Amino acid sequence: MTADPWHLYELMLRSRLFEEATSRLWSDGLISGELHLGTGEEAVVAGIVSNLRDGDAMALDHRGTSALLMRGVDPGLLLRELLGRPQGLCGGAGGHMHLFARDVLAASSGIVGAAGPAGVGFALAAEMLRPGTVAVAFLGEGAMNQGMVMESLNLAAVWALPVLFACKDDGWSITTPSPSMTAGTLEERARGLGVAVVGVDGLDALAVWQAAREAIERARSGAGPTFLHARCVHLEGHFLGFPLIRMMRDPLGEAPGIVGPVARSLFKPGGAPLGERWRGVKAVAAAALATLRDPRREHGNDPVARLRAGLADPVRLRGLEDDAGRAVDETVAAVLSEATP
């Protein structure tokens, strides 16, 4: 069996269009609070989710929208939830970080690393109640520094549980480069706890699909857990409105709001010694310059565009994209037209 690139592209495109629509609603003030999009992770999510069956479970992190959409959750329910409406997936009480869908056995949490123990719980339930089913725990590389994730990997290995730990590694832990806060390698850690390890290009949906298929079939057969390490790029940074992304996209517009306060702090009487202040200024400048070289600026790091480039039937492609765009537009229009309490 081989992956269907058209199916993967449709899953990824519908997720991307939906999240872009929610981004616009957030910018218009209709979605409150932070909004963590999964744009850039679509290849990882699609490659894994398309290998799941009825009865399989998902433990999600704070970027769970894509996985739920790809598992078939009604986008209207998700959108109402993001808008905080009582008709939403979780009654409008969960927002985008705490989403639960009983019919597809999915649960998410905003607590970093919480998908680890949740995934192990799902996997234990699968082994006891639904033999032949599996669980997937989605987490970021920063979560690998949480003790509960290490405990989850250990327990999954000791009990040979049917769980796939899917690590979406974008190299950043919010604003901190992940390598600067993590000793050794993530793959060595997982392997040291007795968990099988596979690394994959998280921007390549076909490669993820194949790696996930082998790991999931391994779990179904009773051979135990796998740690899938997928490198990807968060196209919007940690959350919408991420300062470094704003600087990258509009340096002239954003610079005055940064340069002015930094300059005033450098020469303001009192406070820290001048040398210490100057080191702070250099750190801010280094961060801004690093942003200009950020991989999020490179078109080749968009997994949706990357998969699309390999689809050779322009008529079919145009039809698929028109249908996907129309479906998302109709969902948004229908939800926004509803009377709110």
DRENKEPA-37796 format. One record per residue (C-alpha): residue number from 1; residue in one letter; x, y, z. Coordinates in Angstrom, 2 decimals, padded with zeros to 5 digits. Layout:
! DRENKEPA-37796
site i->NUM&aa->a&c1->X&c2->Y&c3->Z
...
END
This chain:
! DRENKEPA-37796
site i->1&aa->m&c1->000.00&c2->000.00&c3->000.00
site i->2&aa->t&c1->001.28&c2->003.46&c3->-000.89
site i->3&aa->a&c1->000.24&c2->006.96&c3->000.10
site i->4&aa->d&c1->-002.30&c2->008.87&c3->-002.00
site i->5&aa->p&c1->-000.76&c2->012.33&c3->-002.49
site i->6&aa->w&c1->-004.09&c2->013.77&c3->-003.64
site i->7&aa->h&c1->-005.82&c2->012.67&c3->-000.46
site i->8&aa->l&c1->-002.99&c2->014.03&c3->001.67
site i->9&aa->y&c1->-003.05&c2->017.34&c3->-000.20
site i->10&aa->e&c1->-006.80&c2->017.68&c3->000.28
site i->11&aa->l&c1->-006.48&c2->017.08&c3->004.03
site i->12&aa->m&c1->-003.64&c2->019.58&c3->004.31
site i->13&aa->l&c1->-005.30&c2->022.21&c3->002.13
site i->14&aa->r&c1->-008.61&c2->022.13&c3->003.99
site i->15&aa->s&c1->-006.75&c2->022.47&c3->007.28
site i->16&aa->r&c1->-004.65&c2->025.36&c3->005.97
site i->17&aa->l&c1->-007.65&c2->027.24&c3->004.55
site i->18&aa->f&c1->-009.63&c2->026.75&c3->007.76
site i->19&aa->e&c1->-006.79&c2->028.04&c3->009.92
site i->20&aa->e&c1->-006.21&c2->031.00&c3->007.61
site i->21&aa->a&c1->-009.91&c2->031.83&c3->007.98
site i->22&aa->t&c1->-009.65&c2->031.66&c3->011.78
site i->23&aa->s&c1->-006.58&c2->033.89&c3->011.58
site i->24&aa->r&c1->-008.65&c2->036.56&c3->009.83
site i->25&aa->l&c1->-011.40&c2->036.24&c3->012.43
site i->26&aa->w&c1->-008.79&c2->036.62&c3->015.18
site i->27&aa->s&c1->-007.41&c2->039.75&c3->013.49
site i->28&aa->d&c1->-010.96&c2->041.13&c3->013.34
site i->29&aa->g&c1->-011.32&c2->040.62&c3->017.09
site i->30&aa->l&c1->-013.91&c2->037.84&c3->016.84
site i->31&aa->i&c1->-011.65&c2->035.21&c3->018.44
site i->32&aa->s&c1->-010.21&c2->036.28&c3->021.77
site i->33&aa->g&c1->-006.96&c2->035.40&c3->023.49
site i->34&aa->e&c1->-003.94&c2->033.72&c3->021.97
site i->35&aa->l&c1->-004.36&c2->031.58&c3->018.87
site i->36&aa->h&c1->-001.79&c2->028.88&c3->018.13
site i->37&aa->l&c1->-002.08&c2->027.74&c3->014.53
site i->38&aa->g&c1->-000.76&c2->024.50&c3->013.09
site i->39&aa->t&c1->000.22&c2->026.08&c3->009.77
site i->40&aa->g&c1->003.47&c2->024.39&c3->008.80
site i->41&aa->e&c1->002.65&c2->021.16&c3->010.65
site i->42&aa->e&c1->000.12&c2->019.88&c3->008.11
site i->43&aa->a&c1->002.39&c2->017.26&c3->006.57
site i->44&aa->v&c1->003.13&c2->015.72&c3->009.97
site i->45&aa->v&c1->-000.51&c2->015.64&c3->011.00
site i->46&aa->a&c1->-001.88&c2->014.42&c3->007.66
site i->47&aa->g&c1->000.76&c2->011.73&c3->007.29
site i->48&aa->i&c1->-000.11&c2->010.31&c3->010.69
site i->49&aa->v&c1->-003.88&c2->010.84&c3->010.86
site i->50&aa->s&c1->-004.47&c2->009.29&c3->007.44
site i->51&aa->n&c1->-003.10&c2->006.04&c3->008.87
site i->52&aa->l&c1->-005.59&c2->005.91&c3->011.75
site i->53&aa->r&c1->-008.72&c2->003.77&c3->011.90
site i->54&aa->d&c1->-011.97&c2->003.81&c3->013.85
site i->55&aa->g&c1->-011.17&c2->003.17&c3->017.50
site i->56&aa->d&c1->-007.73&c2->004.78&c3->017.37
site i->57&aa->a&c1->-007.21&c2->007.71&c3->019.74
site i->58&aa->m&c1->-005.36&c2->011.03&c3->019.64
site i->59&aa->a&c1->-003.83&c2->013.00&c3->022.51
site i->60&aa->l&c1->-003.32&c2->016.50&c3->021.16
site i->61&aa->d&c1->-001.34&c2->019.54&c3->022.19
site i->62&aa->h&c1->-002.40&c2->023.19&c3->021.95
site i->63&aa->r&c1->-002.35&c2->022.99&c3->018.12
site i->64&aa->g&c1->-005.05&c2->020.36&c3->017.78
site i->65&aa->t&c1->-007.34&c2->021.93&c3->015.19
site i->66&aa->s&c1->-005.69&c2->020.30&c3->012.15
site i->67&aa->a&c1->-005.79&c2->016.81&c3->013.60
site i->68&aa->l&c1->-009.46&c2->017.11&c3->014.52
site i->69&aa->l&c1->-010.39&c2->018.42&c3->011.09
site i->70&aa->m&c1->-008.48&c2->015.62&c3->009.40
site i->71&aa->r&c1->-010.23&c2->013.05&c3->011.60
site i->72&aa->g&c1->-013.57&c2->014.33&c3->010.36
site i->73&aa->v&c1->-014.76&c2->016.61&c3->013.16
site i->74&aa->d&c1->-017.36&c2->019.09&c3->011.90
site i->75&aa->p&c1->-015.52&c2->022.35&c3->011.07
site i->76&aa->g&c1->-018.63&c2->024.30&c3->012.06
site i->77&aa->l&c1->-018.43&c2->022.88&c3->015.59
site i->78&aa->l&c1->-014.75&c2->023.78&c3->015.76
site i->79&aa->l&c1->-015.33&c2->027.31&c3->014.52
site i->80&aa->r&c1->-018.15&c2->027.91&c3->017.00
site i->81&aa->e&c1->-015.85&c2->026.70&c3->019.75
site i->82&aa->l&c1->-013.10&c2->029.12&c3->018.72
site i->83&aa->l&c1->-015.67&c2->031.91&c3->018.75
site i->84&aa->g&c1->-016.67&c2->030.94&c3->022.29
site i->85&aa->r&c1->-020.23&c2->030.00&c3->021.42
site i->86&aa->p&c1->-022.28&c2->027.52&c3->023.45
site i->87&aa->q&c1->-023.04&c2->025.57&c3->020.26
site i->88&aa->g&c1->-019.33&c2->024.83&c3->019.88
site i->89&aa->l&c1->-017.59&c2->021.48&c3->020.10
site i->90&aa->c&c1->-017.07&c2->021.89&c3->023.86
site i->91&aa->g&c1->-019.85&c2->024.34&c3->024.62
site i->92&aa->g&c1->-017.62&c2->027.32&c3->023.94
site i->93&aa->a&c1->-015.70&c2->026.68&c3->027.16
site i->94&aa->g&c1->-012.53&c2->025.11&c3->025.76
site i->95&aa->g&c1->-011.33&c2->027.58&c3->023.16
site i->96&aa->h&c1->-008.71&c2->026.29&c3->020.74
site i->97&aa->m&c1->-006.37&c2->024.70&c3->023.28
site i->98&aa->h&c1->-008.78&c2->022.44&c3->025.18
site i->99&aa->l&c1->-010.72&c2->020.52&c3->022.56
site i->100&aa->f&c1->-012.40&c2->017.18&c3->023.15
site i->101&aa->a&c1->-014.19&c2->014.97&c3->020.63
site i->102&aa->r&c1->-015.53&c2->011.77&c3->022.14
site i->103&aa->d&c1->-016.65&c2->010.29&c3->018.81
site i->104&aa->v&c1->-013.08&c2->010.23&c3->017.48
site i->105&aa->l&c1->-011.42&c2->009.62&c3->020.86
site i->106&aa->a&c1->-009.49&c2->012.88&c3->020.86
site i->107&aa->a&c1->-008.49&c2->015.17&c3->023.70
site i->108&aa->s&c1->-006.21&c2->018.20&c3->023.82
site i->109&aa->s&c1->-004.61&c2->020.32&c3->026.50
site i->110&aa->g&c1->-002.74&c2->023.61&c3->026.70
site i->111&aa->i&c1->-000.35&c2->022.16&c3->029.29
site i->112&aa->v&c1->003.02&c2->021.54&c3->027.68
site i->113&aa->g&c1->003.72&c2->017.82&c3->027.62
site i->114&aa->a&c1->000.24&c2->016.74&c3->028.73
site i->115&aa->a&c1->-000.23&c2->014.72&c3->025.53
site i->116&aa->g&c1->002.40&c2->012.26&c3->026.81
site i->117&aa->p&c1->000.47&c2->010.82&c3->029.76
site i->118&aa->a&c1->-002.84&c2->011.24&c3->027.92
site i->119&aa->g&c1->-001.46&c2->009.22&c3->025.02
site i->120&aa->v&c1->-000.26&c2->006.48&c3->027.38
site i->121&aa->g&c1->-003.71&c2->006.40&c3->028.99
site i->122&aa->f&c1->-005.36&c2->006.10&c3->025.60
site i->123&aa->a&c1->-002.92&c2->003.34&c3->024.64
site i->124&aa->l&c1->-003.56&c2->001.38&c3->027.84
site i->125&aa->a&c1->-007.30&c2->001.65&c3->027.20
site i->126&aa->a&c1->-006.72&c2->000.51&c3->023.62
site i->127&aa->e&c1->-004.81&c2->-002.57&c3->024.78
site i->128&aa->m&c1->-007.39&c2->-003.49&c3->027.42
site i->129&aa->l&c1->-010.63&c2->-002.56&c3->025.65
site i->130&aa->r&c1->-009.98&c2->-002.34&c3->021.91
site i->131&aa->p&c1->-007.19&c2->-004.75&c3->020.92
site i->132&aa->g&c1->-005.63&c2->-003.81&c3->017.61
site i->133&aa->t&c1->-006.20&c2->-000.08&c3->018.04
site i->134&aa->v&c1->-003.51&c2->002.51&c3->018.79
site i->135&aa->a&c1->-003.01&c2->005.94&c3->020.29
site i->136&aa->v&c1->-001.03&c2->008.90&c3->018.99
site i->137&aa->a&c1->000.42&c2->011.60&c3->021.25
site i->138&aa->f&c1->001.28&c2->014.85&c3->019.43
site i->139&aa->l&c1->003.81&c2->017.10&c3->021.16
site i->140&aa->g&c1->006.49&c2->019.67&c3->020.43
site i->141&aa->e&c1->010.20&c2->019.28&c3->021.07
site i->142&aa->g&c1->010.01&c2->021.65&c3->024.04
site i->143&aa->a&c1->007.69&c2->019.17&c3->025.75
site i->144&aa->m&c1->010.52&c2->016.65&c3->025.78
site i->145&aa->n&c1->012.00&c2->018.57&c3->028.70
site i->146&aa->q&c1->008.91&c2->017.92&c3->030.81
site i->147&aa->g&c1->009.25&c2->015.11&c3->033.32
site i->148&aa->m&c1->005.82&c2->013.69&c3->032.54
site i->149&aa->v&c1->006.85&c2->013.07&c3->028.92
site i->150&aa->m&c1->009.92&c2->011.14&c3->030.05
site i->151&aa->e&c1->007.75&c2->009.11&c3->032.42
site i->152&aa->s&c1->005.27&c2->008.46&c3->029.61
site i->153&aa->l&c1->007.98&c2->007.18&c3->027.26
site i->154&aa->n&c1->009.35&c2->004.96&c3->029.99
site i->155&aa->l&c1->005.97&c2->003.49&c3->030.95
site i->156&aa->a&c1->004.99&c2->002.95&c3->027.31
site i->157&aa->a&c1->008.21&c2->001.00&c3->026.76
site i->158&aa->v&c1->007.93&c2->-001.05&c3->029.96
site i->159&aa->w&c1->004.34&c2->-002.05&c3->029.15
site i->160&aa->a&c1->004.92&c2->-002.27&c3->025.35
site i->161&aa->l&c1->001.91&c2->-000.02&c3->024.78
site i->162&aa->p&c1->000.51&c2->000.67&c3->021.30
site i->163&aa->v&c1->001.34&c2->004.36&c3->021.13
site i->164&aa->l&c1->003.10&c2->006.65&c3->018.68
site i->165&aa->f&c1->004.79&c2->009.71&c3->020.18
site i->166&aa->a&c1->004.78&c2->012.26&c3->017.34
site i->167&aa->c&c1->007.25&c2->015.06&c3->018.05
site i->168&aa->k&c1->006.76&c2->018.14&c3->015.85
site i->169&aa->d&c1->010.14&c2->019.85&c3->016.10
site i->170&aa->d&c1->010.36&c2->023.39&c3->014.71
site i->171&aa->g&c1->013.56&c2->024.22&c3->016.59
site i->172&aa->w&c1->011.95&c2->026.90&c3->018.76
site i->173&aa->s&c1->010.55&c2->026.69&c3->022.28
site i->174&aa->i&c1->008.39&c2->029.83&c3->022.05
site i->175&aa->t&c1->011.21&c2->032.42&c3->021.66
site i->176&aa->t&c1->014.14&c2->030.23&c3->022.74
site i->177&aa->p&c1->016.11&c2->028.16&c3->020.22
site i->178&aa->s&c1->015.45&c2->024.61&c3->021.40
site i->179&aa->p&c1->019.07&c2->023.38&c3->021.04
site i->180&aa->s&c1->020.15&c2->025.99&c3->023.58
site i->181&aa->m&c1->017.97&c2->024.44&c3->026.30
site i->182&aa->t&c1->018.11&c2->020.73&c3->025.49
site i->183&aa->a&c1->021.11&c2->018.50&c3->026.19
site i->184&aa->g&c1->021.89&c2->015.62&c3->023.87
site i->185&aa->t&c1->019.36&c2->014.71&c3->021.19
site i->186&aa->l&c1->015.68&c2->013.86&c3->021.47
site i->187&aa->e&c1->016.15&c2->010.62&c3->019.58
site i->188&aa->e&c1->018.88&c2->009.49&c3->021.99
site i->189&aa->r&c1->016.58&c2->010.20&c3->024.91
site i->190&aa->a&c1->013.73&c2->008.12&c3->023.53
site i->191&aa->r&c1->016.05&c2->005.31&c3->022.48
site i->192&aa->g&c1->017.62&c2->005.31&c3->025.93
site i->193&aa->l&c1->014.21&c2->004.59&c3->027.43
site i->194&aa->g&c1->013.70&c2->001.60&c3->025.19
site i->195&aa->v&c1->011.41&c2->003.26&c3->022.66
site i->196&aa->a&c1->011.88&c2->002.63&c3->018.94
site i->197&aa->v&c1->012.88&c2->005.81&c3->017.09
site i->198&aa->v&c1->012.38&c2->007.06&c3->013.56
site i->199&aa->g&c1->013.37&c2->010.46&c3->012.18
site i->200&aa->v&c1->011.57&c2->012.00&c3->009.23
site i->201&aa->d&c1->011.36&c2->015.21&c3->007.22
site i->202&aa->g&c1->008.22&c2->016.77&c3->008.66
site i->203&aa->l&c1->007.74&c2->018.90&c3->005.55
site i->204&aa->d&c1->007.35&c2->015.82&c3->003.35
site i->205&aa->a&c1->003.84&c2->014.39&c3->003.73
site i->206&aa->l&c1->004.63&c2->011.23&c3->001.78
site i->207&aa->a&c1->007.68&c2->010.48&c3->003.91
site i->208&aa->v&c1->005.72&c2->011.07&c3->007.11
site i->209&aa->w&c1->002.92&c2->008.82&c3->005.87
site i->210&aa->q&c1->005.32&c2->005.95&c3->005.24
site i->211&aa->a&c1->007.16&c2->006.36&c3->008.55
site i->212&aa->a&c1->003.89&c2->006.66&c3->010.47
site i->213&aa->r&c1->002.41&c2->003.63&c3->008.71
site i->214&aa->e&c1->005.32&c2->001.43&c3->009.75
site i->215&aa->a&c1->005.27&c2->002.71&c3->013.33
site i->216&aa->i&c1->001.50&c2->002.36&c3->013.70
site i->217&aa->e&c1->001.47&c2->-001.15&c3->012.25
site i->218&aa->r&c1->004.28&c2->-002.01&c3->014.63
site i->219&aa->a&c1->002.13&c2->-000.77&c3->017.53
site i->220&aa->r&c1->-000.92&c2->-002.69&c3->016.31
site i->221&aa->s&c1->001.11&c2->-005.89&c3->016.21
site i->222&aa->g&c1->002.02&c2->-005.56&c3->019.89
site i->223&aa->a&c1->005.65&c2->-004.51&c3->019.33
site i->224&aa->g&c1->005.33&c2->-001.39&c3->021.49
site i->225&aa->p&c1->005.79&c2->002.36&c3->021.16
site i->226&aa->t&c1->007.66&c2->004.48&c3->018.63
site i->227&aa->f&c1->009.03&c2->008.00&c3->018.88
site i->228&aa->l&c1->008.61&c2->009.77&c3->015.53
site i->229&aa->h&c1->010.83&c2->012.84&c3->015.31
site i->230&aa->a&c1->009.56&c2->015.15&c3->012.55
site i->231&aa->r&c1->011.25&c2->018.47&c3->011.83
site i->232&aa->c&c1->008.88&c2->021.16&c3->010.63
site i->233&aa->v&c1->008.35&c2->024.94&c3->010.59
site i->234&aa->h&c1->005.70&c2->026.98&c3->012.38
site i->235&aa->l&c1->004.83&c2->029.52&c3->009.70
site i->236&aa->e&c1->003.22&c2->031.93&c3->012.18
site i->237&aa->g&c1->005.69&c2->031.45&c3->015.00
site i->238&aa->h&c1->004.44&c2->030.37&c3->018.42
site i->239&aa->f&c1->001.14&c2->032.24&c3->018.15
site i->240&aa->l&c1->-000.62&c2->034.78&c3->015.96
site i->241&aa->g&c1->000.87&c2->038.24&c3->016.41
site i->242&aa->f&c1->004.26&c2->036.75&c3->017.28
site i->243&aa->p&c1->006.61&c2->039.77&c3->017.57
site i->244&aa->l&c1->009.50&c2->038.31&c3->015.57
site i->245&aa->i&c1->007.15&c2->037.34&c3->012.74
site i->246&aa->r&c1->005.69&c2->040.86&c3->012.70
site i->247&aa->m&c1->009.21&c2->042.29&c3->012.48
site i->248&aa->m&c1->010.06&c2->039.88&c3->009.67
site i->249&aa->r&c1->007.00&c2->040.81&c3->007.61
site i->250&aa->d&c1->006.99&c2->044.56&c3->008.20
site i->251&aa->p&c1->010.43&c2->045.71&c3->009.44
site i->252&aa->l&c1->009.84&c2->049.39&c3->008.68
site i->253&aa->g&c1->006.46&c2->049.44&c3->010.37
site i->254&aa->e&c1->007.55&c2->047.50&c3->013.44
site i->255&aa->a&c1->011.02&c2->049.03&c3->013.98
site i->256&aa->p&c1->009.88&c2->052.35&c3->015.52
site i->257&aa->g&c1->008.03&c2->050.53&c3->018.29
site i->258&aa->i&c1->011.21&c2->048.63&c3->019.16
site i->259&aa->v&c1->014.03&c2->051.06&c3->018.44
site i->260&aa->g&c1->012.53&c2->053.97&c3->020.38
site i->261&aa->p&c1->012.05&c2->052.21&c3->023.74
site i->262&aa->v&c1->015.40&c2->050.41&c3->023.43
site i->263&aa->a&c1->017.24&c2->053.67&c3->022.74
site i->264&aa->r&c1->015.54&c2->055.42&c3->025.66
site i->265&aa->s&c1->016.37&c2->052.58&c3->028.02
site i->266&aa->l&c1->020.02&c2->052.69&c3->026.94
site i->267&aa->f&c1->020.53&c2->056.32&c3->027.96
site i->268&aa->k&c1->018.03&c2->056.69&c3->030.83
site i->269&aa->p&c1->019.71&c2->057.82&c3->034.08
site i->270&aa->g&c1->020.01&c2->055.22&c3->036.81
site i->271&aa->g&c1->019.46&c2->051.50&c3->036.52
site i->272&aa->a&c1->021.90&c2->048.94&c3->035.21
site i->273&aa->p&c1->025.47&c2->049.84&c3->034.16
site i->274&aa->l&c1->025.89&c2->051.03&c3->030.56
site i->275&aa->g&c1->027.83&c2->047.89&c3->029.58
site i->276&aa->e&c1->025.00&c2->045.64&c3->030.71
site i->277&aa->r&c1->022.45&c2->047.76&c3->028.87
site i->278&aa->w&c1->024.53&c2->047.61&c3->025.71
site i->279&aa->r&c1->024.65&c2->043.83&c3->025.89
site i->280&aa->g&c1->020.84&c2->043.88&c3->026.05
site i->281&aa->v&c1->020.65&c2->046.09&c3->022.97
site i->282&aa->k&c1->022.94&c2->043.73&c3->021.07
site i->283&aa->a&c1->020.76&c2->040.78&c3->022.07
site i->284&aa->v&c1->017.66&c2->042.52&c3->020.68
site i->285&aa->a&c1->019.49&c2->043.39&c3->017.46
site i->286&aa->a&c1->020.75&c2->039.80&c3->017.10
site i->287&aa->a&c1->017.21&c2->038.49&c3->017.50
site i->288&aa->a&c1->015.94&c2->040.85&c3->014.81
site i->289&aa->l&c1->018.72&c2->039.89&c3->012.40
site i->290&aa->a&c1->018.14&c2->036.19&c3->013.07
site i->291&aa->t&c1->014.50&c2->036.69&c3->012.18
site i->292&aa->l&c1->015.48&c2->037.98&c3->008.74
site i->293&aa->r&c1->017.18&c2->034.63&c3->008.16
site i->294&aa->d&c1->014.33&c2->032.65&c3->009.72
site i->295&aa->p&c1->013.31&c2->029.49&c3->007.79
site i->296&aa->r&c1->009.70&c2->030.66&c3->007.93
site i->297&aa->r&c1->010.61&c2->033.12&c3->005.16
site i->298&aa->e&c1->011.52&c2->030.32&c3->002.75
site i->299&aa->h&c1->008.75&c2->029.18&c3->000.42
site i->300&aa->g&c1->010.24&c2->025.70&c3->000.24
site i->301&aa->n&c1->009.45&c2->025.19&c3->003.91
site i->302&aa->d&c1->005.70&c2->025.33&c3->003.33
site i->303&aa->p&c1->004.58&c2->021.67&c3->003.32
site i->304&aa->v&c1->001.30&c2->022.41&c3->001.52
site i->305&aa->a&c1->003.07&c2->024.17&c3->-001.37
site i->306&aa->r&c1->005.72&c2->021.47&c3->-001.42
site i->307&aa->l&c1->003.21&c2->018.63&c3->-001.89
site i->308&aa->r&c1->001.19&c2->020.68&c3->-004.38
site i->309&aa->a&c1->004.24&c2->021.04&c3->-006.63
site i->310&aa->g&c1->004.26&c2->017.30&c3->-007.24
site i->311&aa->l&c1->000.63&c2->017.08&c3->-008.39
site i->312&aa->a&c1->000.64&c2->017.03&c3->-012.17
site i->313&aa->d&c1->-003.06&c2->017.28&c3->-013.13
site i->314&aa->p&c1->-003.92&c2->021.02&c3->-013.22
site i->315&aa->v&c1->-007.63&c2->020.49&c3->-013.92
site i->316&aa->r&c1->-008.07&c2->018.13&c3->-010.99
site i->317&aa->l&c1->-005.97&c2->020.42&c3->-008.83
site i->318&aa->r&c1->-008.05&c2->023.47&c3->-009.64
site i->319&aa->g&c1->-011.27&c2->021.60&c3->-008.93
site i->320&aa->l&c1->-010.00&c2->020.29&c3->-005.60
site i->321&aa->e&c1->-008.82&c2->023.73&c3->-004.53
site i->322&aa->d&c1->-012.05&c2->025.42&c3->-005.59
site i->323&aa->d&c1->-014.10&c2->022.87&c3->-003.65
site i->324&aa->a&c1->-011.93&c2->023.21&c3->-000.54
site i->325&aa->g&c1->-012.05&c2->027.01&c3->-000.61
site i->326&aa->r&c1->-015.79&c2->027.04&c3->-001.15
site i->327&aa->a&c1->-016.39&c2->024.60&c3->001.71
site i->328&aa->v&c1->-014.41&c2->026.73&c3->004.17
site i->329&aa->d&c1->-016.05&c2->029.96&c3->003.00
site i->330&aa->e&c1->-019.50&c2->028.44&c3->003.38
site i->331&aa->t&c1->-018.71&c2->027.18&c3->006.89
site i->332&aa->v&c1->-017.47&c2->030.59&c3->008.01
site i->333&aa->a&c1->-020.41&c2->032.42&c3->006.44
site i->334&aa->a&c1->-022.94&c2->030.03&c3->007.97
site i->335&aa->v&c1->-021.48&c2->030.27&c3->011.48
site i->336&aa->l&c1->-021.13&c2->034.05&c3->011.39
site i->337&aa->s&c1->-024.73&c2->034.41&c3->010.21
site i->338&aa->e&c1->-026.08&c2->032.52&c3->013.21
site i->339&aa->a&c1->-027.74&c2->034.48&c3->015.99
site i->340&aa->t&c1->-025.57&c2->034.62&c3->019.11
site i->341&aa->p&c1->-026.98&c2->034.46&c3->022.64
END
